[in-house]
């Protein structure tokens, strides 16, 4: 999208927008996006194109379906939009490009952004509000970053250890390692997780913390899967499921206790008088949780509040020399597939969405780049000298990439199918996405031989395309069983799929197996699979309530922290409800609510 004049962002009725190439998205990411827009504001306008001829919906959506759906949840009927003139074929290509050609940052990169925001003068409360965590979480992450403990933060992001344990490890000397391991065992660390923690501590004791990178690591050699490999995979999954149940039970028990105790306190006239005097009356959401008047499983809004936006309504054209990146982009990034896709898409259809910048200073003509670092590198390579940008007052690069709903393999397939069926050629899609025509056709055929039920189960799942090559070797009934196991265990690795393929009885295979396992091995693997399925049923019974419970307990914990920070309230509790005070302190001191 190249323009010669500044672009004005317009407000358009959502009902006037036709979603040309719709997709589904992760409920978790969508909920986070809704909450972020509600608290911080809309970070980007959507992009639409005028439709030729007379239509009930005069605009085609180019990109921004998730933002539109989030605004509808929040009760808005209008959406800020950049209006472009593009043919339907161009809109289909741009829609697919914008969904595919967006870099997926590693988790540690998001944690580094906490340090960058802090260095730019943001307070812990401001950072917490921007990224949707607690100020305590921000404080711990920032302190670990300052100590150079990126290896520990990577372990936190990889769900090896909770953030609170990483903080304790960072404070510890070598003599305290065994005590930490003992504490970890008491907290439920077992098997490989405990071994990984032990190795992490031992390595840390031998050398100073340093930044680790995956660049240059050669791929592991593939080897055939033995019965012991399959058994180990199923055992690992069983261990993970048991931990989920344990965590859910832990959170639920704490929530039940705290809500019952708080309800009793809120019914106490003396305590309520004290809260009024100290200006500590809780918000309505806290009352709803404590008093049980309404569950908070869905975000709802009474009335239609004014939509906050985090961008200026008029774009600016900047010289590339006046745009200062907030992130360092290594030269090696040019060799990545994602960069090549972005470069190819700009050559074919231009920039679909404007990069976002913020002023580097009140009197300065230079701007910091908030979002669009790879696009900036790409347009420089293409010889551009100027760039149309949106201007924002927000200087965080976190939200723009963290709240993005990545395309699953099935969603990518469906968008390609829709584009091809509407007349876009495979050659043009290949040029726009930076992939070969054969790859486009392979993605078009992704679900050939996959039954509709299995494809539906994996529709929103972040599973690689290779999963479907494995499933294609099973009959439909077994495909559904395998898909249910992957979804239930939230494990979408090719290794897990191959384990289920190896455990599949010959009658349920689509092709005759090359190697026939012994009856004893098949029976043993089938028994483990049944045990895992039974454990999955236990997990399913608690997982629906686990997310809301964590959310409710987090809100409760925040208010308890305010109460316990007030000397008058602490004295009252110590005098009248000492047993509540002790438990409230334990809950308030819990760094990771969801960690047991």
C-alpha positions in Angstrom: 0.0 0.0 0.0 2.0 2.9 -1.3 0.6 6.5 -1.1 1.8 9.9 -2.0 -0.5 11.8 0.3 -1.0 11.3 4.1 -3.8 8.8 4.8 -6.7 9.8 7.1 -8.1 7.0 9.3 -11.9 6.9 8.9 -14.6 5.5 11.3 -16.7 2.9 9.5 -19.7 0.9 10.6 -18.6 -2.7 11.3 -21.8 -3.8 9.6 -20.6 -2.3 6.3 -17.5 -4.6 6.2 -17.5 -7.9 4.4 -14.9 -10.4 5.6 -13.6 -11.6 2.3 -11.2 -14.4 3.6 -12.4 -15.3 7.1 -10.4 -17.3 9.6 -10.8 -18.7 13.1 -8.4 -17.8 15.9 -7.2 -18.9 19.3 -9.8 -18.1 22.1 -6.9 -17.3 24.5 -5.2 -14.8 22.1 -8.6 -13.3 21.3 -9.5 -12.9 25.0 -6.1 -11.2 25.6 -6.7 -8.9 22.6 -10.2 -7.9 23.9 -8.9 -7.2 27.4 -5.9 -5.2 26.0 -8.2 -3.0 23.8 -10.5 -2.5 26.7 -7.7 -1.4 29.0 -5.1 0.2 26.7 -6.9 1.0 23.5 -6.9 -0.1 19.9 -3.2 -0.1 18.7 -3.9 -0.2 14.9 -6.8 0.6 12.6 -8.1 -2.2 10.3 -7.6 -2.0 6.5 -10.5 -2.2 4.1 -11.0 -1.8 0.4 -14.0 -0.3 -1.4 -16.0 -2.9 -3.3 -16.9 -2.3 -6.9 -20.7 -1.9 -7.6 -23.6 -1.7 -5.2 -23.4 -4.0 -2.2 -25.1 -4.2 1.2 -21.6 -4.2 2.7 -19.6 -1.7 0.6 -16.1 -2.6 2.0 -14.0 -5.8 1.8 -11.8 -6.5 4.8 -8.1 -6.7 3.9 -6.8 -7.3 7.5 -8.1 -6.8 11.0 -10.7 -9.5 11.5 -9.5 -10.1 15.1 -9.7 -6.4 16.0 -13.2 -6.2 14.6 -14.4 -9.2 16.5 -12.8 -7.8 19.7 -14.6 -4.4 19.2 -17.9 -6.2 18.8 -17.4 -8.1 22.0 -16.8 -4.7 23.7 -20.0 -3.4 22.3 -18.7 -1.1 19.6 -20.4 -0.7 16.2 -17.8 1.5 14.5 -14.1 0.7 13.7 -11.2 3.0 12.7 -10.1 2.0 9.2 -7.6 2.8 6.5 -9.5 2.7 3.2 -7.7 1.6 0.1 -8.7 0.9 -3.5 -7.8 -2.6 -4.5 -9.3 -5.4 -6.7 -10.8 -8.4 -4.9 -7.9 -10.6 -6.0 -5.4 -8.1 -4.5 -7.4 -8.0 -1.3 -7.3 -11.8 -1.1 -3.5 -11.8 -1.6 -3.0 -9.0 0.9 -5.2 -10.7 3.5 -3.2 -13.9 3.2 0.2 -12.1 3.2 -0.6 -10.1 6.4 -1.6 -13.3 8.2 1.4 -15.4 7.0 4.3 -13.0 6.8 4.5 -11.9 10.4 7.4 -12.9 12.4 6.9 -15.1 15.5 9.2 -13.9 18.2 10.6 -16.2 20.8 9.2 -15.9 24.3 12.5 -14.5 25.7 12.2 -11.6 23.3 8.9 -10.5 24.9 10.6 -10.6 28.3 13.5 -8.5 27.0 10.9 -5.8 26.1 10.1 -5.5 29.8 13.7 -4.4 30.3 13.5 -2.0 27.3 10.4 -0.4 28.6 11.9 0.1 32.0 15.0 1.6 30.5 12.8 4.1 28.6 11.4 5.3 31.9 8.2 3.3 32.2 7.1 2.5 35.7 6.4 -1.1 36.7 2.7 -0.3 37.0 2.6 1.2 33.5 4.4 -1.8 32.0 2.1 -4.2 33.9 -0.9 -2.3 32.5 0.4 -2.5 28.9 1.2 -6.2 28.8 -1.5 -7.5 31.2 0.5 -8.9 34.1 1.1 -7.8 37.7 3.7 -5.2 38.8 5.4 -7.9 40.9 5.9 -10.0 37.7 7.4 -7.1 35.9 9.7 -6.4 38.9 11.0 -10.0 38.9 11.5 -10.2 35.2 13.3 -6.8 35.1 15.6 -7.9 38.0 16.5 -11.1 36.2 17.3 -9.2 33.0 19.5 -6.8 34.9 21.4 -9.8 36.4 21.9 -11.2 32.9 19.8 -14.3 33.8 18.3 -14.9 30.4 18.9 -18.6 30.7 16.6 -18.7 33.7 14.0 -16.5 31.9 14.2 -19.0 29.0 13.4 -21.8 31.4 10.5 -19.8 32.8 9.2 -19.2 29.2 9.6 -22.9 28.5 7.5 -23.8 31.5 10.5 -25.6 33.1 10.3 -23.5 36.3 8.0 -20.8 37.7 9.1 -17.2 37.7 9.3 -17.2 41.6 11.7 -20.2 41.5 13.9 -18.4 38.9 14.1 -15.4 41.2 15.2 -17.6 44.1 17.8 -19.4 42.0 19.2 -16.0 40.9 19.7 -15.0 44.5 21.3 -18.3 45.5 24.9 -19.4 46.0 26.3 -22.8 44.9 25.9 -24.1 48.4 22.2 -23.6 48.2 21.6 -25.7 45.0 20.7 -28.9 46.8 18.3 -27.1 49.0 16.6 -25.6 45.9 16.4 -29.0 44.3 14.8 -30.4 47.5 12.3 -27.5 47.4 11.6 -28.2 43.7 10.9 -31.8 44.5 8.4 -30.8 47.2 6.7 -28.5 44.7 6.0 -31.4 42.3 9.0 -31.4 40.0 9.7 -35.0 38.9 11.5 -37.0 36.3 12.9 -35.1 33.3 11.7 -31.7 34.6 13.7 -32.2 37.8 16.7 -33.4 35.8 16.5 -30.3 33.5 16.4 -28.1 36.6 19.4 -29.9 38.1 21.4 -29.4 34.8 20.4 -25.8 34.7 21.6 -25.2 38.2 24.9 -27.1 37.6 25.6 -25.2 34.4 24.8 -21.9 36.1 27.2 -22.7 39.0 30.1 -23.3 36.6 29.8 -20.3 34.4 28.4 -16.8 34.4 24.9 -16.3 32.9 25.0 -15.4 29.2 22.6 -15.0 26.4 21.8 -18.3 24.5 20.7 -18.5 20.9 19.5 -21.2 18.7 21.1 -19.9 15.6 23.6 -22.2 14.0 22.4 -25.3 15.9 22.4 -28.2 13.5 19.1 -30.2 13.3 19.0 -33.5 15.2 19.4 -36.6 13.2 16.1 -38.5 12.7 16.0 -42.1 13.9 13.3 -44.7 13.9 11.1 -44.9 17.0 11.5 -47.8 19.3 9.0 -49.2 21.8 10.9 -47.6 24.7 10.8 -44.2 22.8 7.0 -44.5 22.5 6.7 -45.5 26.1 8.8 -42.5 27.2 6.6 -40.1 25.2 3.4 -41.4 26.7 4.9 -41.3 30.2 5.9 -37.7 29.6 2.5 -36.8 28.5 0.9 -38.6 31.5 3.2 -36.7 33.9 2.2 -33.4 32.3 -1.5 -34.2 32.6 -1.1 -35.1 36.3 0.6 -31.7 36.8 -2.2 -29.9 35.1 -4.7 -31.6 37.5 -2.5 -30.8 40.5 -2.2 -27.1 39.5 -6.0 -26.8 38.8 -6.8 -28.4 42.2 -4.3 -26.1 44.0 -5.7 -22.9 42.4 -9.3 -24.0 43.0 -8.8 -24.7 46.7 -7.1 -21.4 47.2 -9.8 -19.6 45.4 -12.6 -21.3 47.3 -10.9 -20.4 50.6 -10.2 -16.8 49.7 -13.7 -16.1 48.3 -15.4 -17.6 51.4 -13.2 -15.7 53.7 -13.6 -12.4 51.8 -17.4 -12.8 51.6 -17.6 -13.2 55.3 -15.4 -10.1 55.8 -17.5 -8.0 53.3 -20.6 -8.9 55.4 -18.8 -7.5 58.5 -20.0 -3.9 59.1 -16.9 -3.0 61.1 -14.6 -4.2 58.4 -16.5 -2.5 55.6 -16.4 0.8 57.6 -12.6 0.4 57.8 -12.4 -0.2 54.0 -14.4 2.9 53.4 -12.3 5.0 55.8 -9.1 3.8 54.1 -10.5 4.1 50.5 -10.0 0.4 49.9 -13.5 -0.5 48.6 -13.0 -3.2 45.9 -14.1 -2.9 42.3 -17.3 -4.5 41.0 -15.4 -7.5 39.5 -14.0 -8.3 42.9 -17.4 -8.2 44.5 -18.8 -10.5 41.7 -16.0 -13.1 42.4 -16.3 -12.9 46.2 -20.0 -12.8 46.4 -20.7 -15.2 43.5 -23.3 -13.0 41.8 -21.9 -13.7 38.3 -19.1 -15.6 36.8 -16.5 -13.8 34.8 -15.9 -16.4 32.2 -16.6 -13.9 29.4 -15.7 -10.2 29.2 -18.8 -8.1 29.0 -19.4 -4.4 29.0 -22.5 -2.5 30.1 -23.1 0.3 27.7 -20.7 1.3 24.9 -17.7 3.2 26.3 -15.8 5.5 24.0 -13.1 3.7 22.1 -9.6 4.6 23.0 -7.1 4.5 20.2 -3.3 4.5 20.5 -2.6 6.1 17.1 -3.0 9.5 15.3 -5.7 9.7 12.8 -3.4 11.0 10.1 -0.3 9.1 8.8 3.1 10.7 8.2 5.6 10.1 5.4 9.1 9.8 6.9 12.6 9.5 5.4 14.0 6.1 6.3 17.0 8.0 7.8 14.6 9.5 10.4 13.3 6.1 11.6 15.3 4.6 14.5 14.6 0.9 15.3 14.0 0.0 18.9 15.1 -3.5 18.3 18.4 -4.8 16.8 17.8 -6.8 13.7 20.8 -9.1 13.0 22.1 -9.4 9.4 21.5 -13.1 9.6 17.7 -12.5 9.6 17.9 -11.9 5.9 18.5 -15.6 5.4 15.3 -16.6 7.2 12.2 -17.8 5.4 10.0 -15.3 7.2 12.1 -12.3 6.0 12.1 -13.7 2.4 8.3 -13.9 2.6 8.0 -10.3 3.8 10.4 -9.1 1.1 8.5 -11.0 -1.6 5.1 -9.8 -0.4 6.3 -6.1 -0.5 7.6 -6.6 -4.0 4.3 -8.1 -5.1 1.6 -6.1 -3.3 3.4 -3.4 -1.3 3.0 -2.8 2.4 -0.3 -4.1 3.6 -0.3 -2.2 7.0 1.8 0.8 7.9 4.7 0.5 10.3 4.1 2.2 13.6 6.4 4.9 15.0 6.6 7.2 18.1 8.5 10.5 18.4 12.0 10.2 19.8 11.6 13.6 21.6 9.2 16.5 21.6 11.5 18.7 19.5 13.0 15.9 17.4 12.2 15.2 13.8 13.2 11.6 14.3 11.0 8.7 15.3 11.5 5.4 17.1 10.1 2.4 15.2 7.6 0.5 17.4 6.3 -2.1 15.0 7.6 -3.2 11.6 11.3 -3.8 12.0 11.6 -6.5 9.3 9.5 -4.4 7.0 11.9 -1.5 7.5 14.9 -3.8 6.6 13.1 -5.1 3.6 12.2 -1.7 2.1 15.7 -0.5 2.6 16.9 -3.5 0.6 14.4 -2.6 -2.1 15.8 0.9 -2.3 13.0 2.9 -0.8 13.9 6.2 0.7 10.6 7.1 2.4 7.9 5.2 4.3 4.3 6.0 5.3 3.8 5.4 9.0 1.2 5.6 11.8 2.2 7.6 14.8 1.5 6.5 18.3 2.2 7.8 21.8 2.9 4.2 23.0 6.5 3.1 22.9 6.1 -0.6 23.6 6.9 -3.2 20.9 5.4 -6.0 23.1 1.7 -5.7 22.4 1.9 -5.5 18.6 3.5 -9.0 18.4 2.2 -10.7 21.5 -1.5 -10.2 20.7 -1.2 -11.6 17.2 -3.2 -14.7 16.3 -0.9 -16.9 14.3 -2.3 -18.9 11.4 -2.6 -22.6 12.1 -1.8 -25.1 9.3 -5.5 -25.7 8.7 -6.4 -22.0 8.6 -3.5 -21.4 6.2 -4.8 -24.2 4.0 -8.4 -22.8 4.0 -7.3 -19.3 3.1 -5.2 -20.6 0.2 -8.1 -22.7 -1.0 -10.4 -19.7 -0.9 -8.0 -17.5 -2.7 -7.4 -20.1 -5.5 -11.1 -20.8 -5.8 -11.7 -17.1 -6.3 -9.3 -16.8 -9.2 -5.9 -16.0 -7.6 -3.3 -18.0 -9.4 -0.9 -20.3 -7.6 2.0 -18.5 -9.3 0.9 -15.2 -7.8 0.4 -16.6 -4.3 3.8 -18.2 -4.5 5.4 -14.8 -5.5 3.5 -13.0 -2.8 4.4 -15.5 0.0 8.0 -16.1 -1.1 7.3 -19.9 -1.7 7.3 -22.2 -4.7 4.2 -23.0 -6.7 4.6 -26.6 -5.6 4.5 -25.5 -1.9 1.3 -23.6 -2.6 -0.2 -26.7 -4.2 1.0 -28.8 -1.3 -0.7 -26.5 1.2 -3.8 -26.6 -1.0 -3.8 -30.4 -0.7 -3.0 -30.4 3.0 -6.3 -32.1 4.1 -6.4 -34.7 1.3 -6.9 -38.0 3.0 -7.8 -36.4 6.4 -11.4 -37.0 7.6 -13.5 -33.9 8.3 -13.8 -34.6 12.0 -10.0 -34.8 12.6 -9.5 -31.6 10.5 -12.1 -29.8 12.6 -10.4 -30.9 15.9 -7.1 -29.5 14.7 -8.5 -26.4 13.0 -7.2 -23.9 15.5 -4.3 -26.0 16.8 -0.7 -24.8 16.4 0.4 -28.0 14.8 2.9 -28.3 12.0 1.8 -29.4 8.5 3.9 -32.6 8.9 1.3 -33.8 11.4 -1.2 -34.4 8.6 1.3 -36.6 6.7 1.4 -38.8 9.8 -2.4 -38.8 10.2 -2.9 -39.7 6.6 -1.3 -43.1 7.3 -4.2 -43.9 9.7 -7.8 -44.7 9.0 -10.5 -42.1 9.8 -11.5 -43.6 13.2 -7.9 -43.6 14.3 -7.3 -40.1 12.9 -10.1 -38.8 15.2 -8.6 -40.7 18.2 -5.2 -39.3 17.5 -6.5 -35.7 17.0 -8.4 -35.9 20.3 -5.3 -37.1 22.1 -3.2 -34.2 20.7 -5.9 -31.6 21.5 -6.6 -33.1 25.0 -2.9 -33.2 25.8 -2.1 -29.9 24.0 0.8 -31.7 22.3 1.1 -31.1 18.6 4.6 -32.4 18.0 5.5 -34.7 15.1 7.2 -36.9 17.6 3.9 -37.4 19.5 2.0 -38.1 16.3 4.6 -40.7 15.2 4.3 -42.3 18.6 0.5 -42.7 18.1 1.1 -44.0 14.6 3.5 -46.6 16.0 0.9 -47.5 18.6 -1.9 -47.9 16.0 -3.1 -51.5 15.5 -2.6 -52.7 12.0 -6.4 -52.9 11.2 -6.6 -49.1 11.8 -3.7 -48.2 9.5 -4.4 -46.9 6.0 -1.4 -48.8 4.6 0.2 -52.1 5.5 3.0 -51.4 8.0 6.6 -52.1 6.9 7.6 -53.4 10.3 5.2 -55.4 12.5 5.6 -55.0 16.3 5.4 -58.0 18.6 1.9 -58.6 20.2 3.4 -57.9 23.7 4.7 -54.5 22.6 1.5 -53.5 20.9 -0.5 -54.6 24.0 1.8 -52.6 26.3 1.6 -49.5 24.1 -2.2 -49.8 23.8 -2.5 -50.0 27.6 -0.4 -46.9 28.1 -2.6 -45.1 25.5 -5.8 -46.1 27.4 -4.2 -44.8 30.7 -3.3 -41.5 29.0 -6.9 -41.2 27.6 -8.3 -41.8 31.1 -6.0 -39.2 32.6 -7.1 -36.9 29.8 -10.7 -37.2 31.0 -9.6 -36.1 34.4 -7.8 -33.1 32.9 -10.8 -32.2 30.8 -12.9 -32.1 33.9 -10.8 -29.4 35.4 -9.3 -27.5 32.5 -12.5 -25.6 31.7 -12.5 -24.0 35.2 -8.7 -23.7 35.5 -8.4 -20.6 33.3 -11.3 -18.6 35.0 -10.0 -19.8 38.4 -6.6 -18.4 37.7 -8.1 -15.1 36.4 -10.3 -14.8 39.5 -7.5 -15.7 41.9 -5.3 -13.1 40.2 -7.9 -10.4 40.8 -8.4 -11.5 44.4 -4.6 -11.5 44.9 -4.3 -8.0 43.6 -6.9 -6.7 46.1 -5.5 -8.7 48.9 -2.1 -7.0 48.2 -3.8 -3.6 48.6 -5.4 -4.7 51.9 -2.2 -6.1 53.3 -0.3 -3.0 52.3 -2.5 -1.0 54.7 -1.4 -1.1 58.3 -4.9 -0.5 59.7 -6.4 -3.4 57.8 -3.5 -5.7 58.8 -4.0 -4.8 62.5 -7.8 -5.4 62.2 -7.2 -8.9 60.6 -4.6 -9.8 63.2 -7.0 -8.9 66.0 -10.2 -10.4 64.6 -9.3 -12.9 61.9 -5.6 -14.0 62.4 -6.2 -17.3 60.5 -7.4 -15.3 57.5 -4.4 -12.9 57.7 -2.0 -15.8 57.5 -3.6 -17.4 54.4 -4.1 -14.0 52.7 -0.4 -13.3 53.1 0.5 -16.7 51.5 -1.8 -15.9 48.6 -0.5 -12.4 48.2 3.1 -13.6 48.2 2.5 -16.2 45.5 4.4 -14.8 42.5 2.8 -17.2 39.9 -0.9 -17.8 40.8 -1.0 -20.8 38.4 2.1 -22.5 39.7 1.8 -25.1 42.5 
